[in-house]
């Protein structure tokens, strides 16, 4: 467990000890990396529990509570699942999270079933209670496998609150290895549409993950919307050549350079 930085020479290390039992219940402290000097740095606790109710319904509960002199926050994720034969399953969950100064209580559920050999359909709902406001959401998703490598996914849904409604739809094409998930290489292209208060938002996203030899992996992600704004992300990992991480110093150095000399980049570049 990482201890917070401290200038005290007689740091009581025993204060940071905690037990990790062999049962399904896991309890550990939460470290605040931005704590004050000479402070223990721990202002919260995290609880995780996984169990099977009457040996038939798997469930999981995660609670994180953080408290200091001014603020109190709690985050709860809980779910329980039930299987219907070999082709169907249902999941129900209850969540609590902080939104601003209020607590939001979320009740959600989802049912999946395999109606054909290569077709899976899912339907879900959610209800969010935030103060006096109640928000409801519905979604329907269908997934079709065309062979071993190509998968088509389509989903649509709506969210309503106080007489206002937002609608969304998404279409995605996935291309993966024939032995997926053993082989991790896959690519996907998705198109999304959101309509809210008469305004349409269109978006396109592309992401690809592939291997370069036995020791390198690369992930590329790009997104663009109808406002002509987007982003491109390239991530590379290696299990042998750790010095490749030094490439990340280039954009950091460029950002620092622009921060101190903002007008220099308009006339020339350091690269």
Phi and psi in degrees as GROMACS dihedral restraints (atoms count N, CA, C in turn):
[ dihedral_restraints ]
;  ai    aj    ak    al  type     phi  dphi    fc
    3     4     5     6     1   -77.1    20    10
    4     5     6     7     1   125.6    20    10
    6     7     8     9     1   -90.2    20    10
    7     8     9    10     1   149.7    20    10
    9    10    11    12     1   -71.9    20    10
   10    11    12    13     1   152.9    20    10
   12    13    14    15     1   -65.6    20    10
   13    14    15    16     1   141.3    20    10
   15    16    17    18     1  -149.6    20    10
   16    17    18    19     1   148.1    20    10
   18    19    20    21     1   -97.0    20    10
   19    20    21    22     1     1.8    20    10
   21    22    23    24     1   -77.7    20    10
   22    23    24    25     1   133.2    20    10
   24    25    26    27     1   -78.8    20    10
   25    26    27    28     1   -29.2    20    10
   27    28    29    30     1  -105.1    20    10
   28    29    30    31     1    59.6    20    10
   30    31    32    33     1   -70.9    20    10
   31    32    33    34     1   117.0    20    10
   33    34    35    36     1   -73.6    20    10
   34    35    36    37     1    93.6    20    10
   36    37    38    39     1   -65.5    20    10
   37    38    39    40     1   -24.9    20    10
   39    40    41    42     1   -65.1    20    10
   40    41    42    43     1   -19.3    20    10
   42    43    44    45     1   -66.6    20    10
   43    44    45    46     1   -19.8    20    10
   45    46    47    48     1  -100.1    20    10
   46    47    48    49     1     5.3    20    10
   48    49    50    51     1   -78.9    20    10
   49    50    51    52     1   144.4    20    10
   51    52    53    54     1  -152.9    20    10
   52    53    54    55     1   159.3    20    10
   54    55    56    57     1   -96.6    20    10
   55    56    57    58     1   142.0    20    10
   57    58    59    60     1  -115.0    20    10
   58    59    60    61     1    94.0    20    10
   60    61    62    63     1   -70.5    20    10
   61    62    63    64     1   161.8    20    10
   63    64    65    66     1   -83.5    20    10
   64    65    66    67     1    -1.4    20    10
   66    67    68    69     1   -77.3    20    10
   67    68    69    70     1  -177.2    20    10
   69    70    71    72     1   -76.4    20    10
   70    71    72    73     1   -11.2    20    10
   72    73    74    75     1   -89.5    20    10
   73    74    75    76     1   124.1    20    10
   75    76    77    78     1  -117.3    20    10
   76    77    78    79     1   125.4    20    10
   78    79    80    81     1  -125.7    20    10
   79    80    81    82     1   129.3    20    10
   81    82    83    84     1  -151.0    20    10
   82    83    84    85     1   153.4    20    10
   84    85    86    87     1   -77.6    20    10
   85    86    87    88     1   161.8    20    10
   87    88    89    90     1  -111.9    20    10
   88    89    90    91     1   124.6    20    10
   90    91    92    93     1   -91.5    20    10
   91    92    93    94     1   132.2    20    10
   93    94    95    96     1   -97.4    20    10
   94    95    96    97     1   108.3    20    10
   96    97    98    99     1   -71.5    20    10
   97    98    99   100     1   -14.4    20    10
   99   100   101   102     1  -109.3    20    10
  100   101   102   103     1    37.7    20    10
  102   103   104   105     1   -80.7    20    10
  103   104   105   106     1   168.5    20    10
  105   106   107   108     1   -73.8    20    10
  106   107   108   109     1   158.4    20    10
  108   109   110   111     1   -63.9    20    10
  109   110   111   112     1   149.8    20    10
  111   112   113   114     1    63.3    20    10
  112   113   114   115     1    20.3    20    10
  114   115   116   117     1  -108.6    20    10
  115   116   117   118     1   151.2    20    10
  117   118   119   120     1   -66.1    20    10
  118   119   120   121     1   -27.9    20    10
  120   121   122   123     1    87.3    20    10
  121   122   123   124     1    -4.8    20    10
  123   124   125   126     1  -109.5    20    10
  124   125   126   127     1   118.1    20    10
  126   127   128   129     1  -128.0    20    10
  127   128   129   130     1    18.0    20    10
  129   130   131   132     1  -157.2    20    10
  130   131   132   133     1   173.2    20    10
  132   133   134   135     1  -139.2    20    10
  133   134   135   136     1   145.0    20    10
  135   136   137   138     1  -121.9    20    10
  136   137   138   139     1   130.2    20    10
  138   139   140   141     1  -121.5    20    10
  139   140   141   142     1   133.6    20    10
  141   142   143   144     1  -132.4    20    10
  142   143   144   145     1   132.6    20    10
  144   145   146   147     1  -139.6    20    10
  145   146   147   148     1   129.2    20    10
  147   148   149   150     1  -126.3    20    10
  148   149   150   151     1   130.4    20    10
  150   151   152   153     1  -155.6    20    10
  151   152   153   154     1   167.0    20    10
  153   154   155   156     1  -114.6    20    10
  154   155   156   157     1   116.3    20    10
  156   157   158   159     1   -73.6    20    10
  157   158   159   160     1   123.7    20    10
  159   160   161   162     1    44.8    20    10
  160   161   162   163     1    34.0    20    10
  162   163   164   165     1    59.7    20    10
  163   164   165   166     1    21.3    20    10
  165   166   167   168     1  -129.1    20    10
  166   167   168   169     1   -30.4    20    10
  168   169   170   171     1  -117.1    20    10
  169   170   171   172     1   101.8    20    10
  171   172   173   174     1   -68.1    20    10
  172   173   174   175     1   138.8    20    10
  174   175   176   177     1  -142.4    20    10
  175   176   177   178     1   158.5    20    10
  177   178   179   180     1  -145.4    20    10
  178   179   180   181     1   140.7    20    10
  180   181   182   183     1  -134.2    20    10
  181   182   183   184     1   130.7    20    10
  183   184   185   186     1  -131.0    20    10
  184   185   186   187     1   125.4    20    10
  186   187   188   189     1  -128.2    20    10
  187   188   189   190     1   132.4    20    10
  189   190   191   192     1  -130.3    20    10
  190   191   192   193     1   122.5    20    10
  192   193   194   195     1  -119.1    20    10
  193   194   195   196     1   128.3    20    10
  195   196   197   198     1  -125.8    20    10
  196   197   198   199     1   134.0    20    10
  198   199   200   201     1  -145.8    20    10
  199   200   201   202     1   129.3    20    10
  201   202   203   204     1  -130.5    20    10
  202   203   204   205     1  -162.6    20    10
  204   205   206   207     1   -68.5    20    10
  205   206   207   208     1   -24.5    20    10
  207   208   209   210     1  -114.0    20    10
  208   209   210   211     1   -42.8    20    10
  210   211   212   213     1  -113.4    20    10
  211   212   213   214     1   150.4    20    10
  213   214   215   216     1  -133.9    20    10
  214   215   216   217     1   130.5    20    10
  216   217   218   219     1  -138.2    20    10
  217   218   219   220     1   148.3    20    10
  219   220   221   222     1  -139.7    20    10
  220   221   222   223     1   140.0    20    10
  222   223   224   225     1  -133.9    20    10
  223   224   225   226     1   119.6    20    10
  225   226   227   228     1  -123.4    20    10
  226   227   228   229     1   130.5    20    10
  228   229   230   231     1  -126.9    20    10
  229   230   231   232     1   120.2    20    10
  231   232   233   234     1  -138.8    20    10
  232   233   234   235     1   144.0    20    10
  234   235   236   237     1  -154.4    20    10
  235   236   237   238     1   153.2    20    10
  237   238   239   240     1  -140.5    20    10
  238   239   240   241     1   141.3    20    10
  240   241   242   243     1  -125.5    20    10
  241   242   243   244     1   152.4    20    10
  243   244   245   246     1  -138.2    20    10
  244   245   246   247     1   141.0    20    10
  246   247   248   249     1  -104.8    20    10
  247   248   249   250     1   136.6    20    10
  249   250   251   252     1  -111.9    20    10
  250   251   252   253     1    92.0    20    10
  252   253   254   255     1    67.0    20    10
  253   254   255   256     1  -144.3    20    10
  255   256   257   258     1   -99.8    20    10
  256   257   258   259     1    -7.9    20    10
  258   259   260   261     1  -121.7    20    10
  259   260   261   262     1     6.7    20    10
  261   262   263   264     1  -149.7    20    10
  262   263   264   265     1   155.4    20    10
  264   265   266   267     1  -155.6    20    10
  265   266   267   268     1   154.0    20    10
  267   268   269   270     1  -132.3    20    10
  268   269   270   271     1   138.0    20    10
  270   271   272   273     1  -125.8    20    10
  271   272   273   274     1   134.9    20    10
  273   274   275   276     1  -127.4    20    10
  274   275   276   277     1   142.7    20    10
  276   277   278   279     1  -145.5    20    10
  277   278   279   280     1   160.1    20    10
  279   280   281   282     1  -138.1    20    10
  280   281   282   283     1   124.5    20    10
  282   283   284   285     1  -125.3    20    10
  283   284   285   286     1   151.9    20    10
  285   286   287   288     1  -133.5    20    10
  286   287   288   289     1   131.6    20    10
  288   289   290   291     1  -151.3    20    10
  289   290   291   292     1   157.2    20    10
  291   292   293   294     1   -85.0    20    10
  292   293   294   295     1   129.1    20    10
  294   295   296   297     1  -124.2    20    10
  295   296   297   298     1   102.1    20    10
  297   298   299   300     1    68.2    20    10
  298   299   300   301     1  -126.0    20    10
  300   301   302   303     1   -97.8    20    10
  301   302   303   304     1     2.5    20    10
  303   304   305   306     1  -111.2    20    10
  304   305   306   307     1   161.0    20    10
  306   307   308   309     1  -100.3    20    10
  307   308   309   310     1   132.4    20    10
  309   310   311   312     1  -105.7    20    10
  310   311   312   313     1   129.9    20    10
  312   313   314   315     1  -108.5    20    10
  313   314   315   316     1   122.9    20    10
  315   316   317   318     1  -120.1    20    10
  316   317   318   319     1   125.7    20    10
  318   319   320   321     1  -111.7    20    10
  319   320   321   322     1   126.3    20    10
  321   322   323   324     1  -138.7    20    10
  322   323   324   325     1   157.5    20    10
  324   325   326   327     1  -156.8    20    10
  325   326   327   328     1   154.3    20    10
  327   328   329   330     1  -153.6    20    10
  328   329   330   331     1   140.4    20    10
  330   331   332   333     1  -125.6    20    10
  331   332   333   334     1   130.2    20    10
  333   334   335   336     1  -121.2    20    10
  334   335   336   337     1   141.5    20    10
  336   337   338   339     1  -148.9    20    10
  337   338   339   340     1   149.4    20    10
  339   340   341   342     1  -102.8    20    10
  340   341   342   343     1    98.4    20    10
  342   343   344   345     1   -85.1    20    10
  343   344   345   346     1   -23.6    20    10
  345   346   347   348     1  -130.3    20    10
  346   347   348   349     1   176.6    20    10
  348   349   350   351     1   -64.8    20    10
  349   350   351   352     1   -36.6    20    10
  351   352   353   354     1  -120.7    20    10
  352   353   354   355     1    21.8    20    10
  354   355   356   357     1  -129.5    20    10
  355   356   357   358     1   131.4    20    10
  357   358   359   360     1  -126.0    20    10
  358   359   360   361     1   135.5    20    10
  360   361   362   363     1  -123.1    20    10
  361   362   363   364     1   140.5    20    10
  363   364   365   366     1  -135.9    20    10
  364   365   366   367     1   145.9    20    10
  366   367   368   369     1  -139.2    20    10
  367   368   369   370     1   137.9    20    10
  369   370   371   372     1  -145.7    20    10
  370   371   372   373     1   165.1    20    10
  372   373   374   375     1  -143.3    20    10
  373   374   375   376     1   162.3    20    10
  375   376   377   378     1  -151.0    20    10
  376   377   378   379     1   148.1    20    10
  378   379   380   381     1  -133.0    20    10
  379   380   381   382     1   125.2    20    10
  381   382   383   384     1  -116.2    20    10
  382   383   384   385     1   124.9    20    10
  384   385   386   387     1  -108.1    20    10
  385   386   387   388     1   113.2    20    10
  387   388   389   390     1  -129.3    20    10
  388   389   390   391     1    98.9    20    10
  390   391   392   393     1    64.5    20    10
  391   392   393   394     1  -123.9    20    10
  393   394   395   396     1   -91.6    20    10
  394   395   396   397     1    -0.7    20    10
  396   397   398   399     1   -95.9    20    10
  397   398   399   400     1   141.7    20    10
  399   400   401   402     1  -126.3    20    10
  400   401   402   403     1   124.2    20    10
  402   403   404   405     1  -115.2    20    10
  403   404   405   406     1   133.4    20    10
  405   406   407   408     1  -119.3    20    10
  406   407   408   409     1   147.6    20    10
  408   409   410   411     1  -141.2    20    10
  409   410   411   412     1   145.4    20    10
  411   412   413   414     1  -133.4    20    10
  412   413   414   415     1   147.6    20    10
  414   415   416   417     1  -148.6    20    10
  415   416   417   418     1   151.1    20    10
  417   418   419   420     1  -134.5    20    10
  418   419   420   421     1   134.3    20    10
  420   421   422   423     1  -136.2    20    10
  421   422   423   424     1   142.3    20    10
  423   424   425   426     1  -134.1    20    10
  424   425   426   427     1   135.5    20    10
  426   427   428   429     1  -128.1    20    10
  427   428   429   430     1   126.8    20    10
  429   430   431   432     1  -122.8    20    10
  430   431   432   433     1   129.5    20    10
  432   433   434   435     1   -99.4    20    10
  433   434   435   436     1   121.3    20    10
  435   436   437   438     1  -105.6    20    10
  436   437   438   439     1    93.2    20    10
  438   439   440   441     1    81.0    20    10
  439   440   441   442     1  -158.7    20    10
  441   442   443   444     1   -93.3    20    10
  442   443   444   445     1   -12.8    20    10
  444   445   446   447     1  -116.4    20    10
  445   446   447   448     1   -28.1    20    10
  447   448   449   450     1  -104.4    20    10
  448   449   450   451     1   131.7    20    10
  450   451   452   453     1  -132.9    20    10
  451   452   453   454     1   132.7    20    10
  453   454   455   456     1  -110.7    20    10
  454   455   456   457     1   131.2    20    10
  456   457   458   459     1  -128.6    20    10
  457   458   459   460     1   128.7    20    10
  459   460   461   462     1  -130.0    20    10
  460   461   462   463     1   137.9    20    10
  462   463   464   465     1  -146.0    20    10
  463   464   465   466     1   152.0    20    10
  465   466   467   468     1  -148.3    20    10
  466   467   468   469     1   155.8    20    10
  468   469   470   471     1  -169.1    20    10
  469   470   471   472     1   174.1    20    10
  471   472   473   474     1  -146.8    20    10
  472   473   474   475     1   151.6    20    10
  474   475   476   477     1  -130.2    20    10
  475   476   477   478     1   130.9    20    10
  477   478   479   480     1  -126.6    20    10
  478   479   480   481     1   141.9    20    10
  480   481   482   483     1  -159.3    20    10
  481   482   483   484     1   125.7    20    10
  483   484   485   486     1    52.8    20    10
  484   485   486   487     1    45.7    20    10
  486   487   488   489     1    78.1    20    10
  487   488   489   490     1    -6.7    20    10
  489   490   491   492     1   -98.6    20    10
  490   491   492   493     1   149.5    20    10
  492   493   494   495     1  -140.8    20    10
  493   494   495   496     1   146.5    20    10
  495   496   497   498     1  -126.1    20    10
  496   497   498   499     1   140.9    20    10
  498   499   500   501     1  -122.0    20    10
  499   500   501   502     1   146.6    20    10
  501   502   503   504     1  -147.2    20    10
  502   503   504   505     1   154.0    20    10
  504   505   506   507     1  -147.2    20    10
  505   506   507   508     1   150.0    20    10
  507   508   509   510     1  -145.9    20    10
  508   509   510   511     1   136.5    20    10
  510   511   512   513     1  -125.6    20    10
  511   512   513   514     1   130.3    20    10
  513   514   515   516     1  -135.7    20    10
  514   515   516   517     1   140.3    20    10
  516   517   518   519     1  -118.3    20    10
  517   518   519   520     1   125.3    20    10
  519   520   521   522     1  -116.8    20    10
  520   521   522   523     1   134.5    20    10
  522   523   524   525     1  -123.2    20    10
  523   524   525   526     1   118.9    20    10
  525   526   527   528     1  -134.1    20    10
  526   527   528   529     1   174.1    20    10
  528   529   530   531     1   -68.7    20    10
  529   530   531   532     1   156.8    20    10
  531   532   533   534     1   -66.9    20    10
  532   533   534   535     1   -28.2    20    10
  534   535   536   537     1  -102.7    20    10
  535   536   537   538     1    25.2    20    10
  537   538   539   540     1   -60.9    20    10
  538   539   540   541     1   137.5    20    10
  540   541   542   543     1   -92.4    20    10
  541   542   543   544     1     9.4    20    10
  543   544   545   546     1   -62.4    20    10
  544   545   546   547     1   -48.9    20    10
  546   547   548   549     1   -88.3    20    10
  547   548   549   550     1   129.5    20    10
  549   550   551   552     1   -92.4    20    10
  550   551   552   553     1    -2.7    20    10
  552   553   554   555     1   -72.1    20    10
  553   554   555   556     1   128.2    20    10
  555   556   557   558     1  -161.0    20    10
  556   557   558   559     1   155.2    20    10
  558   559   560   561     1  -136.7    20    10
  559   560   561   562     1   151.7    20    10
  561   562   563   564     1  -147.9    20    10
  562   563   564   565     1   146.7    20    10
  564   565   566   567     1  -131.3    20    10
  565   566   567   568     1   125.6    20    10
  567   568   569   570     1  -131.2    20    10
  568   569   570   571     1   147.2    20    10
  570   571   572   573     1  -124.0    20    10
  571   572   573   574     1   133.1    20    10
  573   574   575   576     1  -128.1    20    10
  574   575   576   577     1   151.9    20    10
  576   577   578   579     1  -140.2    20    10
  577   578   579   580     1   128.7    20    10
  579   580   581   582     1  -129.6    20    10
  580   581   582   583     1   130.5    20    10
  582   583   584   585     1  -121.1    20    10
  583   584   585   586     1   125.0    20    10
  585   586   587   588     1  -149.2    20    10
  586   587   588   589     1   123.7    20    10
  588   589   590   591     1    52.9    20    10
  589   590   591   592     1    43.6    20    10
  591   592   593   594     1    78.7    20    10
  592   593   594   595     1    -3.1    20    10
  594   595   596   597     1  -100.3    20    10
  595   596   597   598     1   135.5    20    10
  597   598   599   600     1  -105.7    20    10
  598   599   600   601     1   133.8    20    10
  600   601   602   603     1  -120.7    20    10
  601   602   603   604     1   119.5    20    10
  603   604   605   606     1  -109.1    20    10
  604   605   606   607     1   142.1    20    10
  606   607   608   609     1  -147.0    20    10
  607   608   609   610     1   148.9    20    10
  609   610   611   612     1  -132.0    20    10
  610   611   612   613     1   136.5    20    10
  612   613   614   615     1  -134.0    20    10
  613   614   615   616     1   138.9    20    10
  615   616   617   618     1  -130.9    20    10
  616   617   618   619     1   133.5    20    10
  618   619   620   621     1  -144.3    20    10
  619   620   621   622     1   143.5    20    10
  621   622   623   624     1  -143.2    20    10
  622   623   624   625     1   138.8    20    10
  624   625   626   627     1  -130.0    20    10
  625   626   627   628     1   124.1    20    10
  627   628   629   630     1  -147.8    20    10
  628   629   630   631     1   164.3    20    10
  630   631   632   633     1  -103.4    20    10
  631   632   633   634     1   141.7    20    10
  633   634   635   636     1  -114.0    20    10
  634   635   636   637     1    89.6    20    10
  636   637   638   639     1    78.8    20    10
  637   638   639   640     1  -158.5    20    10
  639   640   641   642     1   -92.8    20    10
  640   641   642   643     1   -15.2    20    10
  642   643   644   645     1  -117.3    20    10
  643   644   645   646     1    -5.3    20    10
  645   646   647   648     1  -122.1    20    10
  646   647   648   649     1   144.2    20    10
  648   649   650   651     1  -134.9    20    10
  649   650   651   652     1   145.7    20    10
  651   652   653   654     1  -136.3    20    10
  652   653   654   655     1   140.3    20    10
  654   655   656   657     1  -128.2    20    10
  655   656   657   658     1   130.4    20    10
  657   658   659   660     1  -123.2    20    10
  658   659   660   661     1   133.1    20    10
  660   661   662   663     1  -138.2    20    10
  661   662   663   664     1   133.8    20    10
  663   664   665   666     1  -139.6    20    10
  664   665   666   667     1   142.1    20    10
  666   667   668   669     1  -141.8    20    10
  667   668   669   670     1   146.2    20    10
  669   670   671   672     1  -149.6    20    10
  670   671   672   673     1   139.7    20    10
  672   673   674   675     1  -119.3    20    10
  673   674   675   676     1   178.2    20    10
  675   676   677   678     1   -72.2    20    10
  676   677   678   679     1    -7.3    20    10
  678   679   680   681     1   -88.3    20    10
  679   680   681   682     1     7.3    20    10
  681   682   683   684     1    59.8    20    10
  682   683   684   685     1    36.0    20    10
  684   685   686   687     1  -124.2    20    10
  685   686   687   688     1   145.3    20    10
  687   688   689   690     1  -171.9    20    10
  688   689   690   691     1  -164.0    20    10
  690   691   692   693     1  -154.0    20    10
  691   692   693   694     1   156.2    20    10
  693   694   695   696     1  -129.4    20    10
  694   695   696   697     1   129.3    20    10
  696   697   698   699     1  -126.8    20    10
  697   698   699   700     1   130.6    20    10
  699   700   701   702     1  -125.5    20    10
  700   701   702   703     1   125.3    20    10
  702   703   704   705     1  -128.2    20    10
  703   704   705   706     1   131.4    20    10
  705   706   707   708     1  -126.1    20    10
  706   707   708   709     1   138.1    20    10
  708   709   710   711     1  -133.4    20    10
  709   710   711   712     1   147.9    20    10
  711   712   713   714     1  -143.4    20    10
  712   713   714   715     1   141.0    20    10
  714   715   716   717     1   -94.7    20    10
  715   716   717   718     1    -9.0    20    10
  717   718   719   720     1  -112.8    20    10
  718   719   720   721     1   -53.5    20    10
  720   721   722   723     1   -93.0    20    10
  721   722   723   724     1    84.9    20    10
  723   724   725   726     1   -70.9    20    10
  724   725   726   727     1   -20.3    20    10
  726   727   728   729     1   -69.0    20    10
  727   728   729   730     1   -10.0    20    10
  729   730   731   732     1   -65.1    20    10
  730   731   732   733     1   -19.9    20    10
  732   733   734   735     1   -66.4    20    10
  733   734   735   736     1   -16.6    20    10
  735   736   737   738     1   -66.0    20    10
  736   737   738   739     1   -17.8    20    10
  738   739   740   741     1   -61.5    20    10
  739   740   741   742     1   -28.8    20    10
  741   742   743   744     1   -65.7    20    10
  742   743   744   745     1   -15.1    20    10
  744   745   746   747     1   -72.0    20    10
  745   746   747   748     1   -21.3    20    10
  747   748   749   750     1   -63.5    20    10
  748   749   750   751     1   -53.0    20    10
  750   751   752   753     1   -65.8    20    10
  751   752   753   754     1   -29.0    20    10
  753   754   755   756     1   -67.0    20    10
  754   755   756   757     1   -43.8    20    10
  756   757   758   759     1   -65.0    20    10
  757   758   759   760     1   -36.7    20    10
  759   760   761   762     1   -66.0    20    10
  760   761   762   763     1   -40.8    20    10
  762   763   764   765     1   -65.5    20    10
  763   764   765   766     1   -39.8    20    10
  765   766   767   768     1   -66.0    20    10
  766   767   768   769     1   -39.2    20    10
  768   769   770   771     1   -63.6    20    10
  769   770   771   772     1   -43.7    20    10
  771   772   773   774     1   -67.8    20    10
  772   773   774   775     1   -27.6    20    10
  774   775   776   777     1   -70.0    20    10
  775   776   777   778     1   -37.3    20    10
  777   778   779   780     1   -88.0    20    10
  778   779   780   781     1   -31.3    20    10
  780   781   782   783     1  -127.7    20    10
  781   782   783   784     1    74.5    20    10
  783   784   785   786     1   -64.7    20    10
  784   785   786   787     1   -28.8    20    10
  786   787   788   789     1   -86.2    20    10
  787   788   789   790     1   -10.0    20    10
  789   790   791   792     1   -71.1    20    10
  790   791   792   793     1   -33.0    20    10
  792   793   794   795     1   -70.6    20    10
  793   794   795   796     1   -16.2    20    10
  795   796   797   798     1   -77.6    20    10
  796   797   798   799     1   -22.6    20    10
  798   799   800   801     1  -104.3    20    10
  799   800   801   802     1   -37.4    20    10
  801   802   803   804     1  -155.2    20    10
  802   803   804   805     1   167.8    20    10
  804   805   806   807     1  -119.9    20    10
  805   806   807   808     1   149.0    20    10
  807   808   809   810     1   -74.8    20    10
  808   809   810   811     1   -13.1    20    10
